Amino acid sequence: MENTAPQLFKVTIDNIEVEVAPGTTILQAARQIGHHVAPPAMCYYTSLKGTGGKCRACLVKVTAGSAKDPRPMPKLVPSCITTVQDGMIVENTVNEQVLETRKGVVEFLLINHPLDCPICDQAGECHLQDFAFEHGRGTQRYEEERRTFEREDIGPYIQLHMNRCILCYRCVFTADQLTNKRVHGVLNRGDHAEISTYISKAIDNDFSGNMIDVCPVGALTDKTFRFKQRVWFTKPVTAHRDCEHEKCSGKVTLWYKGEDVLRVTGRKNEWGEVTEFICNTCRFDKKKTSDWVIEGPAKVSHHSVISANHYEKKAIPEFGFKQAAQQYKQIDDLPVQLPEGEKKPVGIVVRPDSK
């Protein structure tokens, strides 16, 4: 019997080789390696077809196109829409040109973005915050007047803050692929482009709340959660229920403050993406613990500010404090050679085998 296993491509990203299936993008290949190699992504969303190639946050340098044609690509390429080739060599965090360009992308995204972090409900789980912190400059060169918009209620549950929008198009793709009657999109062109509804129509379909989950910034906010609590003071719990909507997974994260459920969101993976969407009934109408089957504490990355107030059971040491203390001694008890005339410092703990 012939072996029908697909041929895998060998790709090297930041000097780490990985084997992936043909058709895999550079971003997906990098994510298979880990967070320390994966480029940032502000517009790409795995669950939504057609996303990617808009924000330029994930630009990388291809130093060798393939094993057959090892010539480098002349310009930086968006890793989210560029498929890999066998023998391709990619540089991300090890390339100075990539890092410098990424600073420019951050500066461009922040041109019109207001400093709303102290009052924004997205603060603490905002991808733009993370992007700016990791790749942004300490100063900005933009001096012109920023464009501003009034806040707009685009439905019974969602408020649009167009000032914060980075035009990633995620909400548009979400409405296109989850509903049959999309009534919002990108109006105008160039620096006049904005997200809005057509002729002031309200967004009232059963899956509109997913637009909030996919928004990487605080442009689309949950009106039922606005200003109720900072996200790092809440405790996320995974739960599920049997939902009557066919497209709804019923798998959610409940955000608690004490015994109160402040909000309900779709479950996000390690890349901050929802893989199984939920309906508005689960999101906005089921905010009692009795409505759900509780599975346990949600997994929170230790890099997230939410982990600062997390409640998962800590690992218990194999030995107690007294046993641990016996492994250490004060420096006064050790035969340490110090320069002539220098006094021994007090209160410094070192290992017994220190010299």
Secondary structure, 3 states (H helix, E strand, C coil): CCCCCCCCEEEEECCEEEEECCCCEHHHHHHHHCCCCCCCCCCCCCCCCCCCCCCCCCEEEEEECCCCCCCCCCCCEECCCCECCCCCEEECCCCHHHHHHHHHHHHHHCCCCCCCCCCCCCCCCCHHHHHHHHHCCCCCCCCCCCCCCCCEECCCCEEECHHHCCCCCHHHHHHHHHCCCCCEEEECCHHHCEEEEHHHCCCCCCCCCHHHHHCCCCCEEECCCCCCCCHHHCEEEEEECCCCCCCCCCEEEEEEECCEEEEEEECECCCCCECCCCCHHHHHHCCCHHHCEEEEECCCCCCCHHHHHCCCCCCCCCCCHHHHHHCCEEHHHCCCCCCCCCCCCCCCEECCCCC
